[in-house]
């Protein structure tokens, strides 16, 4: 169960860091973050192993301007799978 709709927190505009926060522990090894690019191709994002147990953290590299989506799938420690999609737009700095 999410504490609220998962959100992308922008640490710094240039880094394009993102993380998802949950109210329960997440099984990060069985969870997934996928970037959908403007041309509809997909890229599996590496999940940080250093994040706390209730956070999935990753970083998208080399994004060009356009419309993107993050597809997320999380396996909570209680066995529940939750998934969704978050659209976002990259613009010129």
Secondary structure, 3 states (H helix, E strand, C coil): CCCCCCCCCCCCCCCCEEEEECCCCECHHHCEEEEECCCCCEEEECCCCCCCCCEEEEECCCCCCEEEEEEEEEEECCCCEEEEEEEEEECCC
